[in-house]
Amino acid sequence: MARIEEKSHKYSVRAQIEFAERRKAEGKKIRDDKDVVLDMLFAAFEKHQYYNIKDLVKITRQPVVYLKEILNEVCNYNLKNPHRNMWELKPEYRHYRKEKPDNVENPKDEDSD
């Protein structure tokens, strides 16, 4: 029985070392300027309409508390299904890129002889 405990102890130490190395390589999350974070968020929300907090933390690499402060200003948090526990942009910030530019001339408007 002592041998089993020894193995689990070695594994947990190894896991702790690997976790520390990953954390060191990843770097400490520091607060970026709010405008920079907003740009990252708007770029992400152009790809998908809904995100959970874990994905937004990975995308922006910001501390959760700081990210939630910003999200509360520009996003709505959904509490009901089907998008429960997901963030989406408030309607006034939903300015998605258009596929076709507005200045394309319509061939019907041209004079035809």
N, C-alpha and C positions, 0 to 999 in steps of 0.2 A: 504494500500500500504506500509506503514511503517513496517508492520508485515512481508511482503515478503522480504523486504530488510534485516530485522533482521535475518531471517532464512538463507539467502544466506551468510550473514556476519558470522554467527556461523559456517556454513559449511566450509567456506574458512579458518577460523581459525583452525578448526579441521583438515582440509586437510593439512594445513601448519605444524601443530604439528606432524601428522602422517608422513609427508615427512621428517621432521627433525629427528624423531626417527629412520626411516628406514636408513637415511643417516648416523646417528651416529652408528647404528648397523653394517652397511656395512663397515664403516671405510673410512678414506681418502685414495685416491689412491696415492701411492708414487711410484717413479721410482725404479724398480728393476734393477739388473745388466743386461746388454744387452744380455749376454750369456743365462741367465735364461729365459728372454723373448723370445729369439730365440728358445730355446728348447720347450717352450710352443706353439709357433707358428708352429714349424715343427710337433709337436705332433697333433695339430689341423688339419693341412693340410694333415696328413696321413688319417684322417677320411673323409674329404671332400676336393674337389679341389677348390671351390670358397667360399668366405666369404665376408659379408659386414662389415663395420667398427664397427657397433654396436655389432655384435656378437663377433668380435675379442676383443673389449674392455671388454665385459663380461668374456670372456675366460681368458684373461691375467690380468685383473684388473689393467690396466695401464692408465695413462692420454692419451687422444686422440692425443695430439701434439707429445708426446714422441713415441707413438706407430706408428704414421705416419712416423716419421723419420726412424724407423727401417724397416717398411714395404716398404718404397721407396728404400731401399737397396736390399731387398731380394724378393720383389714381384712386379708384374705388376698390374696396375689398369686398368680395362676394362671400356672403354667408349662406346662401341657399344653392341647392343643386340647380343645374348640372355643373356649374363651375365653382363649387364650394372651395373655400380657402385659397382662392386665386385672385390675383390683382389684374385690373384692366384700367386703361387710361380713361380719365373723365372725358365726357363728350367734347368739351371745349378744347382738348388737347389732341383730338383725333384728326390730325391733318396728314393723312397717308399720301404717299406719292401717287400721282396718277400715271396710268400706263401710257396714255396718249397725251401729248402736249396740247394745250388749248389753241395755239396759234396755227394749227394745221388747217389749210384752206380746204373748204368743201367744194368739190368739183361742180355741184349743182348751182353754186352762186356765180360762177363765171358766165360771161355772155357767150351764147352759142349762136352761130350763124346758120 
